[in-house]
Amino acid sequence: MGRATSKDAQALIHSLRSAYAATPSSLKIIDLYVGFAVFSAIIQVVYMAIVGSFPFNSFLSGVLSCIGTAVLAVCLRIQVNKENKEFKIDDVSFNQLQDLLSERAFADFVLCNLVLHLVIMNFLG
Amino acid sequence: MARNRGRFLVLIAAALIFSSALASSIFQPISDSHRSAALELFNPLGGSFSSVEKTYEELRTFEVLGIDKRSDISTAACQSVSEILGSSSSTLKDLFYALKVNGILQCGIKEDVFEGVASRLQAIVGGASALLDFYYSVGGLVLIKGQTSKDDLYLADAEGVFRSIKLWTTLAWNSPTLSRALLGLVADVALSQSDGRWRYNSNNPESSTFAAGLALEALAGIVSLSSSEINQSLISTTKNDILKLFDGIEKYDDGAFYFDEKLVGAREHQGALSTTSSVVRGLTAFAAVTSGSLNLPSGKILGLAKFFLGIGIPGDAKDLFNQVDSLAFLESNTVSIPLILSLPATVLSLTKKDALKVKVNTVLGSNAPPLTVNLLQVLRSGSKDTSLIESQELKFDPENAVYTLDALPKSVDVGKYTFVFEMVLHDSDHKNLYATGGQIRIPIFVTGVIEVDSAEIAVLDSDLGSIETKKKIDLAGENTVSLSANHLQKLRLSFQLSTPLGHAFKPHQAILKLTHETKVEHMFVMGSSGKQFEIILDFLGQVEKFFYLSGRYNVQLAVGDAVMENSFLKAIGHVDLDLPAPPEKAPQPPAQPLDPNLIYGPKAEIAHIFRAPEKLPPKKLSLTFLGLTLLPFLGFLVGLLRLGVNLKNFPSSSVPAVFATLFHLGIAAVLSLYMLFWLKLDLFTTLKALGFLGAFLMFVGHRILSHLASSSSKLKSA
């Protein structure tokens, strides 16, 4: 079964890669952003693990800002993704609406990030 | 050493007794100490006083005491006197005192000056309504009459003036208003009252004994100034008023009589001294100008003299003046002259064979008329026994003017006594003139050397009472007796005291003191029976009291009394006590007073403990991780580049381009605001700024994003 699984895993990864290549680039940007945020959080956690959690509030605010912004980016991705049909209407008006929805989602993303970072800055100490 | 200490104790005792005796019933006439006090108190700086009244007080005091300092102040005083008398704007009070000063100094004022002053005073007398005006003006006229050669200086309508001062009452002692209404013809000025006191004026209802004295002096002045005889009924009612005034006299326990103001808080409250002096002046002045006796009991006059003498030496110039002036009037008054019996020494020593000495003087210290002093009784204080002696006459020594009793009666032993004296005048006429005061009781202390003998100290065995060690003590010399005892034994100390006459003597203090090496002290009072004094210390019962401290105890004996000339505090020796060990809950000996240097020295330094700082990671590690945190961002940028990010969608036409740039700038501004917030701003400023920036950003963002949305939809639809 080992061999089968490794082969299956390889096949799985290969198909994932090829499917991913087809996603639109805006979504890829968002994915990259999420990856960057999570990676930052991981580094901060490792640092805390080494050094100890003395200014705990600073640690929390740092980690939560990364996680928060990642979450917001994921929400943005959901809203912008054309393949998520939130409601079915005829194509023409939907396309118009879709753009509107995308821009609106982006505005929400910016606003929420700003609020999140205000709170983070306050908590940072 | 013991003798000196004993003498010192006797001296202190004698001084205390003497001073207390002075306060009780010994009165000394005026002496040289008064003269030296006068010289100290009246010390004009620069030769002139602030007022002519003070100048008069000084001169009068020196005149009475016989101090001749006139040359110092007479020139300046005379100059101010002539100024005052010459000026027509001087006050009435100043005129009065200036005339008094002139009476003492004889400044040589011209006749016409006197005339002018006299006419002014006459005018005032005619129209006066207040007591002080009457007093000063009438007094001034009397002084002028005495100082000039004018014999025809009289008061116009002296009787009218007399009545103006006096309330005419034959009835209605209780209702002065009724009598006033009855009178009607008088200038409606009722100043005297039914209880003998006077008021300052009719508008001022407070009555004052001080004013009574002033009124009497003024009335005496009117009598001497009147050309014709004043109505005798007026004089007699005044005499009655005087008697009523004396009914209100107050007294101290030692026989001094005085007047005091009943109303406290009246204008210018006069103390007892000024009030009594005023009454004495008034009384003596009035008695001098009226014939016939006043029927005042001589005991009250003597009491007044005792009051003045009982003050001793006053500390104030005005008080000294009042005292000396009043005593001068009492010395030569026509009512009764007080005679003072005084003793130079009230402590007599049997060892020195002191003789009893008595002096009789007038209040100013001059000689008394011929009289005999009898010692009537000698009573032992505190016991109601009969007198120890029969009445004895004291021998008069004319050289020193002293009455002596050569030898104290044989039965007078050491102790406190009351001697009762009596003065008998030789001339029977003098009996009405002088006040001798009947029987005079004076406390006397008789001291002597108390014999102490048969003193011994012994250690006894508890149960049997048998003597283990016994040592004799010589309480006159030095001793270093050395004993030892344990807690089962007793210590006994005994001695005998006897007076010079051989009687038993109980001293005020007979105390045994034991002092441990650690300075813990224990004191015990000796008991006595007759002559024998004894104490038995049972250590078994005292073990707890001694705090279970074993070791060497110094033994001291203190015997003392006021009448004992050889009181002593003697170190007898020491006792080595062996007491059992203290049980657990034994009381601790009281803490001994610490050496002051130990208490007040510097204290130990305080080491403060600060909160240890948190352990921070080493700087290098922190900086490494700072770099590591930036890595993902770089990765993000690299990834973006690989994806082929471009700015194609950036609007090219001007208006949307502006908005787009503004949108990006707005976001950058908000992020930099956040940086500033972290660095130094506070939340409120940040929120304010954020409010503005947020509104701007919303507006701009909305424009650009809607533009983008519409443009992309146009693209799609097109």
HADDOCK unambig.tbl for C-alpha pairs under 7 A between the chains (distance, minus, plus):
assign (segid A and resid 29 and name CA) (segid B and resid 640 and name CA) 6.71 0.50 0.50
assign (segid A and resid 32 and name CA) (segid B and resid 636 and name CA) 6.38 0.50 0.50
assign (segid A and resid 32 and name CA) (segid B and resid 639 and name CA) 6.99 0.50 0.50
assign (segid A and resid 33 and name CA) (segid B and resid 636 and name CA) 6.58 0.50 0.50
assign (segid A and resid 36 and name CA) (segid B and resid 632 and name CA) 5.25 0.50 0.50
assign (segid A and resid 36 and name CA) (segid B and resid 633 and name CA) 6.39 0.50 0.50
assign (segid A and resid 36 and name CA) (segid B and resid 636 and name CA) 5.88 0.50 0.50
assign (segid A and resid 39 and name CA) (segid B and resid 632 and name CA) 6.29 0.50 0.50
assign (segid A and resid 40 and name CA) (segid B and resid 629 and name CA) 5.92 0.50 0.50
assign (segid A and resid 40 and name CA) (segid B and resid 632 and name CA) 6.01 0.50 0.50
assign (segid A and resid 43 and name CA) (segid B and resid 629 and name CA) 6.36 0.50 0.50
assign (segid A and resid 47 and name CA) (segid B and resid 625 and name CA) 6.87 0.50 0.50
assign (segid A and resid 51 and name CA) (segid B and resid 617 and name CA) 6.02 0.50 0.50
assign (segid A and resid 95 and name CA) (segid B and resid 713 and name CA) 6.99 0.50 0.50
assign (segid A and resid 96 and name CA) (segid B and resid 713 and name CA) 5.05 0.50 0.50
assign (segid A and resid 99 and name CA) (segid B and resid 709 and name CA) 5.38 0.50 0.50
assign (segid A and resid 99 and name CA) (segid B and resid 713 and name CA) 6.57 0.50 0.50
assign (segid A and resid 100 and name CA) (segid B and resid 709 and name CA) 5.29 0.50 0.50
assign (segid A and resid 103 and name CA) (segid B and resid 705 and name CA) 5.84 0.50 0.50
assign (segid A and resid 103 and name CA) (segid B and resid 709 and name CA) 6.39 0.50 0.50
assign (segid A and resid 118 and name CA) (segid B and resid 674 and name CA) 6.58 0.50 0.50
assign (segid A and resid 121 and name CA) (segid B and resid 674 and name CA) 6.56 0.50 0.50
assign (segid A and resid 121 and name CA) (segid B and resid 678 and name CA) 5.96 0.50 0.50
